Amino acid sequence: MNVKEMTRQDCVALLNTQRIGRLACVRDLKPYVVPIHFAFGDNAIFSFSLPGRKVEWMQANPNVCLQVDDVGDPHGWRSVVVDGVFEELPKGPDLDDSAAGVERMSAPIDVERKFAWSLLAKHANWWEPGALKPGAASTVSGSHLFYQIRIEAISGRQASW
């Protein structure tokens, strides 16, 4: 097996093609890792979530890490690690917070939030992983949020046989 470092360009290419990553955050010296659905753009990772442990921990300690990989090739794998800072994207005044569902939200005014929306909305059912809790009904409450992870460092490795 040949393992080598990926270039930043290769890391960005992987982030542009993948939608699921594993987000790590820490609170009171305890780690927490959870899969998230994301979109990459403008040197940031964008995602959507309902409040919960992940959001509470990122609000308490905004330093986070995201790991994204591609292991679909039988002849190798690629893995990227992003170190960054969590930032909640504020709601614009025209956002519909009704429980009718994310698919019927109006476009937000805030530029960063609108940008996040545009990237995430390119993919079918982008809101489901962040809006549905195990065993919950398939509607979204008004307390959802968009957030970004501002990238501070990015690295990657790839292996081939």
DSSP file (Angstrom, degrees, kcal/mol; ACC not computed):
  #  RESIDUE AA STRUCTURE BP1 BP2  ACC     N-H-->O    O-->H-N    N-H-->O    O-->H-N    TCO  KAPPA ALPHA  PHI   PSI    X-CA   Y-CA   Z-CA
    1    1 A M              0   0    0      0, 0.0     2,-0.6     0, 0.0   160,-0.2   0.000 360.0 360.0 360.0 137.4    0.0    0.0    0.0
    2    2 A N  E     -A  160   0A   0    158,-3.0   158,-1.8     2,-0.0     2,-0.5  -0.949 360.0-172.0-111.4 114.4    1.2    3.5   -0.9
    3    3 A V  E     +A  159   0A   0     -2,-0.6     2,-0.3   156,-0.2   156,-0.2  -0.913  12.2 167.8-108.5 131.5    0.1    6.3    1.4
    4    4 A K  E     -A  158   0A   0    154,-2.7   154,-2.5    -2,-0.5     2,-0.1  -0.965  37.9 -97.3-141.5 158.9    0.8    9.9    0.5
    5    5 A E  E     -A  157   0A   0     -2,-0.3     2,-0.3   152,-0.2   152,-0.3  -0.448  38.1-130.4 -70.1 144.1   -0.2   13.4    1.5
    6    6 A M        -     0   0    0    150,-2.8   150,-0.4    73,-0.2     2,-0.1  -0.711  19.4-117.9 -92.6 148.7   -3.0   15.1   -0.5
    7    7 A T     >  -     0   0    0     -2,-0.3     4,-2.3     1,-0.1     5,-0.2  -0.378  29.0-108.3 -74.7 163.3   -2.5   18.6   -1.9
    8    8 A R  H  > S+     0   0    0      1,-0.2     4,-2.7     2,-0.2     5,-0.2   0.904 122.8  55.2 -58.7 -40.1   -4.9   21.3   -0.8
    9    9 A Q  H  > S+     0   0    0      1,-0.2     4,-2.1     2,-0.2    -1,-0.2   0.898 108.4  47.2 -60.2 -41.6   -6.5   21.2   -4.3
   10   10 A D  H  > S+     0   0    0      2,-0.2     4,-1.9     1,-0.2    -1,-0.2   0.878 111.3  51.7 -67.2 -38.2   -7.1   17.4   -3.9
   11   11 A C  H  X S+     0   0    0     -4,-2.3     4,-2.3     2,-0.2    -2,-0.2   0.930 110.6  47.8 -62.9 -45.7   -8.6   18.0   -0.4
   12   12 A V  H  X S+     0   0    0     -4,-2.7     4,-2.0     1,-0.2    -2,-0.2   0.894 108.6  55.0 -62.7 -40.6  -11.0   20.6   -1.7
   13   13 A A  H  X S+     0   0    0     -4,-2.1     4,-0.9    -5,-0.2    -1,-0.2   0.902 109.0  47.9 -60.3 -41.1  -12.0   18.3   -4.6
   14   14 A L  H >X S+     0   0    0     -4,-1.9     4,-1.5     1,-0.2     3,-0.8   0.925 110.1  51.4 -65.9 -43.7  -12.9   15.6   -2.1
   15   15 A L  H 3< S+     0   0    0     -4,-2.3    25,-0.3     1,-0.2    -1,-0.2   0.841 108.0  54.0 -61.9 -32.4  -14.9   18.1    0.0
   16   16 A N  H 3< S+     0   0    0     -4,-2.0    -1,-0.2     1,-0.2    -2,-0.2   0.729 113.0  42.0 -73.4 -21.6  -16.8   19.2   -3.1
   17   17 A T  H << S+     0   0    0     -4,-0.9     2,-0.3    -3,-0.8    -2,-0.2   0.630 103.2  73.6-101.3 -15.1  -17.8   15.6   -4.0
   18   18 A Q     <  -     0   0    0     -4,-1.5    22,-0.2    -5,-0.1     3,-0.1  -0.682  46.7-176.9-102.7 155.8  -18.8   14.3   -0.6
   19   19 A R        +     0   0    0     -2,-0.3    19,-2.6     1,-0.2     2,-0.4   0.546  66.0  63.9-122.3 -18.5  -21.9   15.1    1.4
   20   20 A I  E     +B   37   0A   0     17,-0.2    49,-0.4    49,-0.2     2,-0.3  -0.937  56.4 159.6-117.0 132.5  -21.4   13.1    4.7
   21   21 A G  E     -B   36   0A   0     15,-2.3    15,-2.9    -2,-0.4     2,-0.6  -0.884  40.0-110.3-139.0 171.9  -18.7   13.8    7.2
   22   22 A R  E     -BC  35  67A   0     45,-2.8    45,-2.4    -2,-0.3     2,-0.4  -0.939  29.5-154.0-111.7 117.0  -17.9   13.1   10.9
   23   23 A L  E     -BC  34  66A   0     11,-3.1    11,-2.2    -2,-0.6     2,-0.4  -0.763   7.0-162.5 -93.9 129.0  -18.0   16.2   13.1
   24   24 A A  E     +BC  33  65A   0     41,-3.6    41,-2.0    -2,-0.4     2,-0.3  -0.936  14.9 166.1-113.2 133.4  -15.9   16.1   16.3
   25   25 A C  E     -B   32   0A   0      7,-2.5     7,-2.3    -2,-0.4     2,-0.4  -0.935  20.0-143.9-138.4 163.8  -16.4   18.5   19.1
   26   26 A V  E     +B   31   0A   0     37,-0.4     2,-0.3    35,-0.3    37,-0.1  -0.987  16.6 172.9-135.2 138.3  -15.2   18.7   22.7
   27   27 A R  E >  S-B   30   0A   0      3,-2.1     3,-2.0    -2,-0.4    30,-0.1  -0.982  76.0  -4.0-143.7 134.2  -16.8   19.8   25.9
   28   28 A D  T 3  S-     0   0    0     -2,-0.3    -1,-0.1     1,-0.3     0, 0.0   0.878 129.0 -59.3  50.7  42.5  -15.5   19.4   29.5
   29   29 A L  T 3  S+     0   0    0      1,-0.2    -1,-0.3     0, 0.0    -3,-0.0   0.633 112.8 120.5  63.5  17.6  -12.6   17.4   28.0
   30   30 A K  E <   -B   27   0A   0     -3,-2.0    -3,-2.1     2,-0.0    -1,-0.2  -0.949  56.4-138.4-112.4 128.6  -15.0   14.8   26.5
   31   31 A P  E     -B   26   0A   0      0, 0.0     2,-0.3     0, 0.0    -5,-0.2  -0.515  15.3-170.0 -83.8 154.0  -15.1   14.2   22.8
   32   32 A Y  E     -B   25   0A   0     -7,-2.3    -7,-2.5    -2,-0.2     2,-0.4  -0.974   1.2-171.3-142.3 126.9  -18.3   13.8   20.7
   33   33 A V  E     +B   24   0A   0     -2,-0.3    -9,-0.2    -9,-0.2   -11,-0.0  -0.978  11.3 166.3-123.9 132.6  -18.3   12.6   17.1
   34   34 A V  E     -B   23   0A   0    -11,-2.2   -11,-3.1    -2,-0.4     2,-0.2  -0.999  36.3-111.3-145.3 142.4  -21.4   12.6   15.0
   35   35 A P  E     -B   22   0A   0      0, 0.0     2,-0.3     0, 0.0   -13,-0.2  -0.515  38.1-174.6 -73.1 143.0  -22.1   12.2   11.2
   36   36 A I  E     -B   21   0A   0    -15,-2.9   -15,-2.3    -2,-0.2     2,-0.5  -0.961  27.4-126.4-134.2 154.9  -23.4   15.4    9.5
   37   37 A H  E     +B   20   0A   0     -2,-0.3    11,-0.5    11,-0.2     2,-0.3  -0.865  45.7 168.4 -93.6 133.1  -24.6   16.2    6.0
   38   38 A F        -     0   0    0    -19,-2.6     2,-0.3    -2,-0.5     9,-0.2  -0.888  32.3-146.0-142.9 169.0  -22.6   19.2    4.7
   39   39 A A  E     -D   46   0A   0      7,-1.9     7,-3.2    -2,-0.3     2,-0.4  -0.984  20.0-139.5-134.9 146.7  -21.8   21.4    1.7
   40   40 A F  E     +D   45   0A   0     -2,-0.3     2,-0.2   -25,-0.3     5,-0.2  -0.867  37.0 130.6-109.0 139.6  -18.4   23.0    1.0
   41   41 A G  E >   +D   44   0A   0      3,-2.4     3,-0.9    -2,-0.4    -2,-0.1  -0.843  58.2  16.1-179.3 147.3  -17.8   26.5   -0.4
   42   42 A D  T 3  S-     0   0    0      1,-0.3     3,-0.1    -2,-0.2    -2,-0.0   0.878 126.3 -56.2  54.0  45.9  -16.0   29.7    0.1
   43   43 A N  T 3  S+     0   0    0      1,-0.2   108,-1.7   107,-0.1     2,-0.3   0.816 119.4  95.2  55.9  36.9  -13.4   28.1    2.5
   44   44 A A  E <  S-DE  41 150A   0     -3,-0.9    -3,-2.4   106,-0.2     2,-0.5  -0.988  70.1-128.5-149.8 157.3  -16.1   26.9    4.9
   45   45 A I  E     -DE  40 149A   0    104,-2.0   104,-2.7    -2,-0.3     2,-0.4  -0.921  28.7-158.6-103.4 131.8  -18.3   23.8    5.6
   46   46 A F  E     +DE  39 148A   0     -7,-3.2    -7,-1.9    -2,-0.5     2,-0.3  -0.914  19.3 156.8-116.2 141.1  -22.0   24.6    5.8
   47   47 A S  E     - E   0 147A   0    100,-2.5   100,-2.4    -2,-0.4     2,-0.3  -0.906  29.4-132.4-151.9 179.1  -24.6   22.5    7.5
   48   48 A F  E     + E   0 146A   0    -11,-0.5     2,-0.3    -2,-0.3   -11,-0.2  -0.982  28.7 162.2-139.6 141.8  -28.1   22.5    9.1
   49   49 A S  E     - E   0 145A   0     96,-2.6    96,-2.8    -2,-0.3    82,-0.2  -0.996  36.3-120.7-157.8 157.7  -29.3   21.1   12.5
   50   50 A L        -     0   0    0     80,-1.2     5,-0.3    -2,-0.3    94,-0.2  -0.678  57.0 -85.0 -87.8 157.6  -31.9   21.1   15.2
   51   51 A P  S    S+     0   0    0      0, 0.0     2,-0.3     0, 0.0    -1,-0.1  -0.281  76.3 110.9 -61.0 152.5  -30.6   22.1   18.6
   52   52 A G  S  > S-     0   0    0      1,-0.1     4,-2.8    -3,-0.1     5,-0.2  -0.975  79.6 -41.8 168.2-164.9  -29.1   19.3   20.6
   53   53 A R  H  > S+     0   0    0     -2,-0.3     4,-2.7     1,-0.2     5,-0.2   0.901 128.9  51.5 -55.2 -48.0  -25.9   18.0   22.1
   54   54 A K  H  > S+     0   0    0      1,-0.2     4,-2.3     2,-0.2    -1,-0.2   0.938 114.2  42.7 -57.8 -50.3  -23.8   18.7   19.0
   55   55 A V  H  > S+     0   0    0     -5,-0.3     4,-2.4     2,-0.2    -1,-0.2   0.919 114.0  51.3 -65.1 -44.7  -25.0   22.4   18.8
   56   56 A E  H  X S+     0   0    0     -4,-2.8     4,-1.8     1,-0.2    -1,-0.2   0.912 112.0  47.0 -58.7 -43.4  -24.7   22.9   22.6
   57   57 A W  H  X S+     0   0    0     -4,-2.7     4,-2.4    -5,-0.2    -1,-0.2   0.896 112.1  49.2 -68.2 -39.7  -21.1   21.6   22.6
   58   58 A M  H  < S+     0   0    0     -4,-2.3    -1,-0.2    -5,-0.2    -2,-0.2   0.854 110.0  51.9 -69.2 -32.7  -20.1   23.7   19.6
   59   59 A Q  H  < S+     0   0    0     -4,-2.4    -1,-0.2     1,-0.2    -2,-0.2   0.872 113.0  45.4 -67.9 -36.2  -21.6   26.8   21.2
   60   60 A A  H  < S+     0   0    0     -4,-1.8    -2,-0.2     1,-0.3    -1,-0.2   0.859 134.1  14.6 -74.6 -36.1  -19.6   26.1   24.3
   61   61 A N     <  -     0   0    0     -4,-2.4   -35,-0.3    -5,-0.1    -1,-0.3  -0.839  67.8-169.9-140.4  98.3  -16.4   25.3   22.4
   62   62 A P        +     0   0    0      0, 0.0    24,-3.1     0, 0.0     2,-0.7   0.538  56.6 105.3 -73.4  -5.3  -16.4   26.4   18.8
   63   63 A N  E     + F   0  85A   0     22,-0.2   -37,-0.4   -37,-0.1     2,-0.2  -0.669  51.4 161.4 -78.1 115.9  -13.2   24.6   17.9
   64   64 A V  E     - F   0  84A   0     20,-2.5    20,-2.4    -2,-0.7     2,-0.3  -0.774  31.2-143.9-131.8 172.0  -14.2   21.6   15.9
   65   65 A C  E     -CF  24  83A   0    -41,-2.0   -41,-3.6    -2,-0.2     2,-0.4  -0.998   7.6-160.7-140.0 140.4  -12.9   19.1   13.4
   66   66 A L  E     -CF  23  82A   0     16,-2.6    16,-3.0    -2,-0.3     2,-0.5  -0.988   3.0-162.8-124.2 131.0  -14.5   17.4   10.4
   67   67 A Q  E     +CF  22  81A   0    -45,-2.4   -45,-2.8    -2,-0.4     2,-0.4  -0.959  11.3 178.7-114.3 130.1  -13.3   14.2    8.8
   68   68 A V  E     + F   0  80A   0     12,-2.7    12,-3.3    -2,-0.5     2,-0.3  -0.986   6.0 176.2-130.3 137.5  -14.5   13.3    5.3
   69   69 A D  E     - F   0  79A   0    -49,-0.4     2,-0.4    -2,-0.4    10,-0.2  -0.924  27.9-150.0-140.5 167.2  -13.5   10.2    3.3
   70   70 A D  E     + F   0  78A   0      8,-2.5     8,-1.8    -2,-0.3     3,-0.2  -0.926  25.5 158.3-135.6 108.2  -14.0    8.3    0.2
   71   71 A V        +     0   0    0     -2,-0.4     5,-0.1     6,-0.2    -1,-0.1   0.120  43.2 106.6-116.1  18.9  -13.5    4.5    0.5
   72   72 A G        +     0   0    0      3,-0.1    -1,-0.1     2,-0.0     5,-0.1   0.650  56.6  88.1 -75.4 -16.4  -15.5    3.5   -2.5
   73   73 A D    >   -     0   0    0      3,-0.4     3,-1.6    -3,-0.2    -3,-0.0  -0.733  68.1-149.8 -86.8 124.4  -12.5    2.5   -4.6
   74   74 A P  T 3  S+     0   0    0      0, 0.0    -1,-0.1     0, 0.0     3,-0.1   0.623  96.9  55.9 -67.7  -9.0  -11.4   -1.1   -4.1
   75   75 A H  T 3  S-     0   0    0      1,-0.1    86,-2.0    85,-0.0     2,-0.3   0.228 121.8 -30.5-107.5  13.7   -7.9    0.0   -4.9
   76   76 A G  E <   - G   0 160A   0     -3,-1.6    -3,-0.4    84,-0.2     2,-0.3  -0.973  53.5-119.0 163.9-175.5   -7.5    2.8   -2.3
   77   77 A W  E     - G   0 159A   0     82,-1.3    82,-2.7    -2,-0.3     2,-0.3  -0.954   9.0-147.4-149.3 164.0   -9.1    5.5   -0.1
   78   78 A R  E     -FG  70 158A   0     -8,-1.8    -8,-2.5    -2,-0.3     2,-0.4  -0.993  14.0-175.6-135.6 143.0   -8.9    9.2    0.5
   79   79 A S  E     -FG  69 157A   0     78,-2.7    78,-2.4    -2,-0.3     2,-0.4  -0.994   4.2-168.0-143.6 133.3   -9.4   11.0    3.8
   80   80 A V  E     -FG  68 156A   0    -12,-3.3   -12,-2.7    -2,-0.4     2,-0.5  -0.959   4.7-160.3-122.6 139.4   -9.5   14.8    4.6
   81   81 A V  E     -FG  67 155A   0     74,-3.0    74,-2.1    -2,-0.4     2,-0.5  -0.984   6.5-165.1-120.3 128.2   -9.4   16.4    8.0
   82   82 A V  E     -FG  66 154A   0    -16,-3.0   -16,-2.6    -2,-0.5     2,-0.5  -0.955   4.0-161.7-113.7 124.5  -10.7   20.0    8.5
   83   83 A D  E     +FG  65 153A   0     70,-2.6    69,-3.0    -2,-0.5    70,-2.0  -0.909  35.0 136.7-100.0 132.4   -9.9   22.0   11.6
   84   84 A G  E     -FG  64 151A   0    -20,-2.4   -20,-2.5    -2,-0.5     2,-0.5  -0.904  50.5 -93.4-160.2-173.1  -12.2   24.9   12.0
   85   85 A V  E     -FG  63 150A   0     65,-1.9    65,-2.6    -2,-0.3   -22,-0.2  -0.972  33.4-127.6-122.5 126.3  -14.4   27.2   14.1
   86   86 A F  E     + G   0 149A   0    -24,-3.1     2,-0.4    -2,-0.5    63,-0.2  -0.493  28.8 177.8 -69.3 134.7  -18.1   26.8   14.4
   87   87 A E  E     - G   0 148A   0     61,-2.5    61,-2.8    -2,-0.2     2,-0.2  -0.946  23.7-136.8-141.5 120.5  -20.2   29.9   13.7
   88   88 A E  E     - G   0 147A   0     -2,-0.4    59,-0.3    59,-0.2    57,-0.0  -0.560  20.1-132.3 -72.4 136.9  -24.0   29.9   13.8
   89   89 A L  E     - G   0 146A   0     57,-2.6    57,-0.6    -2,-0.2    -1,-0.1  -0.833  26.8-123.3 -92.8 118.8  -25.5   31.8   10.8
   90   90 A P        -     0   0    0      0, 0.0     2,-0.2     0, 0.0    23,-0.2  -0.205  26.0-105.1 -64.2 150.2  -28.2   34.2   12.1
   91   91 A K        -     0   0    0     18,-0.1    54,-0.0     1,-0.1     0, 0.0  -0.519  28.8-130.8 -74.4 138.2  -31.7   34.0   10.9
   92   92 A G    >   -     0   0    0     -2,-0.2     3,-1.5    18,-0.1    -1,-0.1  -0.507  25.6-110.6 -80.7 159.7  -32.9   36.6    8.4
   93   93 A P  T 3  S+     0   0    0      0, 0.0    -1,-0.1     0, 0.0    -2,-0.0   0.660 114.1  57.9 -67.6 -15.5  -36.2   38.3    9.1
   94   94 A D  T 3  S+     0   0    0     13,-0.1     2,-0.4     2,-0.1    12,-0.3   0.272  75.3 121.0-100.0  13.8  -37.9   36.6    6.1
   95   95 A L    <   -     0   0    0     -3,-1.5     2,-0.8    10,-0.1    12,-0.1  -0.641  60.2-136.4 -81.8 128.1  -37.3   33.0    7.3
   96   96 A D        -     0   0    0     -2,-0.4     8,-0.1    10,-0.2    -2,-0.1  -0.744  21.3-177.4 -84.1 111.4  -40.4   30.9    7.7
   97   97 A D        +     0   0    0     -2,-0.8    -1,-0.1     8,-0.1    47,-0.1   0.139  34.4 133.0 -96.2  19.6  -40.0   29.0   11.0
   98   98 A S    >   -     0   0    0      1,-0.1     3,-0.8     3,-0.1    42,-0.1  -0.236  69.7-115.8 -67.2 161.8  -43.3   27.1   10.8
   99   99 A A  T 3  S+     0   0    0      1,-0.2    41,-0.4    40,-0.1    -1,-0.1   0.287  91.2 103.6 -79.8  11.1  -43.3   23.4   11.4
  100  100 A A  T 3  S-     0   0    0      1,-0.2    -1,-0.2    39,-0.1     3,-0.1   0.684  93.3 -90.9 -69.9 -17.4  -44.4   22.9    7.8
  101  101 A G    X   -     0   0    0     -3,-0.8     3,-1.3    39,-0.4    -1,-0.2  -0.245  26.6 -90.7 121.2 152.0  -40.9   21.7    6.8
  102  102 A V  G >  S+     0   0    0      1,-0.3     3,-2.1     2,-0.2    -1,-0.1   0.806 113.5  71.2 -65.2 -31.8  -37.6   23.1    5.6
  103  103 A E  G 3  S+     0   0    0      1,-0.3    -1,-0.3    -3,-0.1    -2,-0.1   0.697  99.3  49.2 -62.9 -16.7  -38.6   22.6    1.9
  104  104 A R  G <  S+     0   0    0     -3,-1.3    -1,-0.3    -6,-0.1    -2,-0.2   0.260  81.3 123.0-106.0  12.0  -41.1   25.5    2.2
  105  105 A M    <   -     0   0    0     -3,-2.1     2,-0.2     1,-0.1   -10,-0.1  -0.443  62.8-122.4 -69.2 145.7  -38.7   28.0    3.9
  106  106 A S        -     0   0    0    -12,-0.3   -10,-0.2     1,-0.1    -1,-0.1  -0.525  41.5 -84.5 -81.0 159.2  -38.3   31.3    2.0
  107  107 A A        -     0   0    0     -2,-0.2    -1,-0.1   -12,-0.1     7,-0.1  -0.432  49.7-119.0 -66.5 132.7  -34.8   32.3    1.0
  108  108 A P        -     0   0    0      0, 0.0    -1,-0.1     0, 0.0   -17,-0.0  -0.356   6.9-139.3 -72.9 153.7  -33.0   34.1    3.9
  109  109 A I  S    S+     0   0    0      4,-0.1     5,-0.1    -2,-0.1   -18,-0.1   0.892  74.4  99.0 -77.8 -42.1  -31.8   37.7    3.5
  110  110 A D  S  > S-     0   0    0      1,-0.1     4,-2.7   -20,-0.1     5,-0.2  -0.213  72.9-138.5 -52.6 129.3  -28.5   37.2    5.3
  111  111 A V  H  > S+     0   0    0      1,-0.2     4,-2.4     2,-0.2     5,-0.2   0.910  99.4  45.4 -61.1 -47.7  -25.8   36.7    2.7
  112  112 A E  H  > S+     0   0    0      1,-0.2     4,-2.6     2,-0.2    -1,-0.2   0.914 115.5  47.3 -64.1 -42.0  -23.9   33.9    4.4
  113  113 A R  H  > S+     0   0    0      2,-0.2     4,-2.7     1,-0.2    -2,-0.2   0.895 112.0  50.1 -66.7 -39.5  -27.1   32.0    5.3
  114  114 A K  H  X S+     0   0    0     -4,-2.7     4,-2.5     2,-0.2    -1,-0.2   0.900 110.7  50.1 -64.4 -40.5  -28.3   32.4    1.7
  115  115 A F  H  X S+     0   0    0     -4,-2.4     4,-2.0    -5,-0.2    -2,-0.2   0.933 111.3  48.2 -62.6 -46.4  -25.0   31.1    0.4
  116  116 A A  H  X S+     0   0    0     -4,-2.6     4,-2.7     1,-0.2     5,-0.3   0.930 111.5  51.1 -58.4 -46.4  -25.2   28.1    2.7
  117  117 A W  H  X S+     0   0    0     -4,-2.7     4,-2.9     1,-0.2    -2,-0.2   0.923 108.3  51.7 -56.0 -47.3  -28.8   27.5    1.6
  118  118 A S  H  < S+     0   0    0     -4,-2.5     4,-0.3     1,-0.2    -1,-0.2   0.870 113.1  44.4 -63.2 -37.5  -27.8   27.6   -2.1
  119  119 A L  H >< S+     0   0    0     -4,-2.0     3,-0.9     2,-0.2    -1,-0.2   0.937 117.6  42.9 -71.5 -46.5  -25.0   25.0   -1.6
  120  120 A L  H >< S+     0   0    0     -4,-2.7     3,-1.6     1,-0.2    -2,-0.2   0.879 106.5  61.7 -67.4 -38.1  -27.1   22.7    0.6
  121  121 A A  T 3< S+     0   0    0     -4,-2.9    -1,-0.2     1,-0.3    -2,-0.2   0.567  83.4  79.8 -70.0  -7.8  -30.2   22.9   -1.6
  122  122 A K  T <  S+     0   0    0     -3,-0.9     2,-0.4    -4,-0.3    -1,-0.3   0.623  89.1  66.0 -70.1 -11.6  -28.4   21.5   -4.6
  123  123 A H  S X  S-     0   0    0     -3,-1.6     3,-1.3    -4,-0.1    -1,-0.0  -0.932  93.4-107.0-120.8 134.5  -28.9   18.0   -3.1
  124  124 A A  T 3  S+     0   0    0     -2,-0.4    -2,-0.1     1,-0.3    -3,-0.0  -0.243  99.0   0.2 -58.3 138.7  -32.1   16.2   -2.6
  125  125 A N  T >  S+     0   0    0      1,-0.1     3,-1.2    -4,-0.1    -1,-0.3   0.781  79.1 156.4  54.5  33.3  -33.3   15.9    1.0
  126  126 A W  T <   +     0   0    0     -3,-1.3     4,-0.4     1,-0.3   -78,-0.2   0.770  68.3  53.6 -59.4 -27.4  -30.3   17.9    2.3
  127  127 A W  T 3> S+     0   0    0      1,-0.2     4,-1.4     2,-0.1     3,-0.4   0.670  85.7  83.9 -84.7 -17.9  -32.2   18.9    5.4
  128  128 A E  H X> S+     0   0    0     -3,-1.2     4,-2.0     1,-0.2     3,-0.6   0.899  85.6  52.0 -59.3 -47.1  -33.3   15.5    6.6
  129  129 A P  H 34 S+     0   0    0      0, 0.0    -1,-0.2     0, 0.0    -2,-0.1   0.875 118.4  38.5 -60.0 -33.6  -30.1   14.4    8.5
  130  130 A G  H 34 S+     0   0    0     -3,-0.4   -80,-1.2    -4,-0.4    -2,-0.2   0.630 120.0  45.7 -88.0 -13.5  -30.2   17.6   10.5
  131  131 A A  H << S+     0   0    0     -4,-1.4     2,-0.5    -3,-0.6    10,-0.2   0.638  98.4  72.5-105.7 -17.1  -33.9   17.9   10.9
  132  132 A L     <  -     0   0    0     -4,-2.0     6,-0.1    -5,-0.2   -82,-0.1  -0.869  58.0-163.8-108.4 129.7  -34.9   14.4   11.9
  133  133 A K    >   -     0   0    0     -2,-0.5     3,-2.6     4,-0.3    -3,-0.0  -0.791  45.1 -79.6-102.2 151.8  -34.2   12.8   15.3
  134  134 A P  T 3  S+     0   0    0      0, 0.0     3,-0.1     0, 0.0    -1,-0.1  -0.260 117.2   3.8 -53.2 127.6  -34.5    9.1   15.8
  135  135 A G  T 3  S+     0   0    0      1,-0.3     2,-0.1    -3,-0.0    -3,-0.0   0.459 103.3 129.0  78.0   1.4  -38.1    8.1   16.2
  136  136 A A    <   -     0   0    0     -3,-2.6    -1,-0.3     1,-0.1    -4,-0.0  -0.456  66.3 -96.7 -87.7 160.7  -39.4   11.7   15.6
  137  137 A A        -     0   0    0     -2,-0.1     2,-0.4     1,-0.1    -4,-0.3  -0.291  40.7-106.9 -66.5 161.1  -42.1   12.8   13.2
  138  138 A S  S    S+     0   0    0     -6,-0.1     2,-0.3     2,-0.1    -1,-0.1  -0.071  85.7 100.7 -89.4  36.8  -40.8   14.0    9.8
  139  139 A T        -     0   0    0     -2,-0.4     2,-0.5    -8,-0.1   -39,-0.1  -0.842  67.4-126.9-115.7 158.7  -41.5   17.7   10.5
  140  140 A V        -     0   0    0    -41,-0.4   -39,-0.4    -2,-0.3    -8,-0.1  -0.882  18.4-137.5-107.8 131.9  -39.1   20.4   11.4
  141  141 A S    >   -     0   0    0     -2,-0.5     3,-0.9   -10,-0.2   -43,-0.1  -0.304  30.6-102.9 -78.9 170.9  -39.6   22.6   14.4
  142  142 A G  T 3  S+     0   0    0      1,-0.2    -1,-0.1    -2,-0.1   -44,-0.1   0.432 107.9  77.3 -74.4   1.9  -39.0   26.3   14.4
  143  143 A S  T 3   +     0   0    0    -92,-0.1    -1,-0.2     2,-0.0   -94,-0.0   0.237  63.3 126.5-100.2  14.7  -35.7   26.0   16.3
  144  144 A H    <   -     0   0    0     -3,-0.9     2,-0.3   -94,-0.2   -94,-0.2  -0.219  39.8-162.6 -66.5 161.8  -33.5   24.7   13.4
  145  145 A L  E     -E   49   0A   0    -96,-2.8   -96,-2.6   -55,-0.0     2,-0.4  -0.998  18.1-138.6-147.7 151.8  -30.3   26.5   12.6
  146  146 A F  E     +EG  48  89A   0    -57,-0.6   -57,-2.6    -2,-0.3     2,-0.3  -0.833  30.3 176.6-100.5 146.0  -27.8   26.8    9.8
  147  147 A Y  E     -EG  47  88A   0   -100,-2.4  -100,-2.5    -2,-0.4     2,-0.3  -0.972  17.6-148.0-145.4 162.8  -24.1   26.9   10.7
  148  148 A Q  E     -EG  46  87A   0    -61,-2.8   -61,-2.5    -2,-0.3     2,-0.6  -0.935  10.9-143.2-127.4 155.0  -20.7   27.1    9.2
  149  149 A I  E     -EG  45  86A   0   -104,-2.7  -104,-2.0    -2,-0.3     2,-0.5  -0.952  22.5-144.6-114.0 106.5  -17.3   25.7   10.1
  150  150 A R  E     -EG  44  85A   0    -65,-2.6   -65,-1.9    -2,-0.6     2,-0.3  -0.612  24.0-123.0 -73.4 120.2  -14.8   28.4    9.0
  151  151 A I  E     + G   0  84A   0   -108,-1.7   -67,-0.3    -2,-0.5     3,-0.1  -0.481  39.6 166.2 -74.5 126.7  -11.8   26.4    7.9
  152  152 A E  E    S+     0   0A   0    -69,-3.0     2,-0.3     1,-0.4   -68,-0.2   0.692  72.2   6.3-104.6 -32.3   -8.5   27.1    9.7
  153  153 A A  E     - G   0  83A   0    -70,-2.0   -70,-2.6     2,-0.0    -1,-0.4  -0.992  60.6-170.5-151.3 148.9   -6.5   24.1    8.4
  154  154 A I  E     + G   0  82A   0     -2,-0.3     2,-0.3   -72,-0.2   -72,-0.2  -0.998  12.1 163.1-143.2 136.2   -7.1   21.3    6.0
  155  155 A S  E     - G   0  81A   0    -74,-2.1   -74,-3.0    -2,-0.4     2,-0.3  -0.970   8.1-177.0-148.0 161.7   -5.0   18.1    5.4
  156  156 A G  E     - G   0  80A   0   -150,-0.4  -150,-2.8    -2,-0.3     2,-0.3  -0.996  11.8-157.5-158.7 159.0   -5.5   14.8    3.7
  157  157 A R  E     -AG   5  79A   0    -78,-2.4   -78,-2.7    -2,-0.3     2,-0.3  -0.963   8.4-166.7-135.5 154.6   -4.0   11.5    2.9
  158  158 A Q  E     -AG   4  78A   0   -154,-2.5  -154,-2.7    -2,-0.3     2,-0.4  -0.989   3.7-157.8-140.9 151.9   -4.7    8.9    0.2
  159  159 A A  E     -AG   3  77A   0    -82,-2.7   -82,-1.3    -2,-0.3     2,-0.3  -0.952   8.1-178.1-129.5 148.2   -3.7    5.3   -0.3
  160  160 A S  E      AG   2  76A   0   -158,-1.8  -158,-3.0    -2,-0.4   -84,-0.2  -0.987 360.0 360.0-142.0 153.1   -3.5    3.1   -3.3
  161  161 A W              0   0    0    -86,-2.0   -85,-0.1    -2,-0.3    -1,-0.1   0.382 360.0 360.0-107.0 360.0   -2.6   -0.5   -3.8
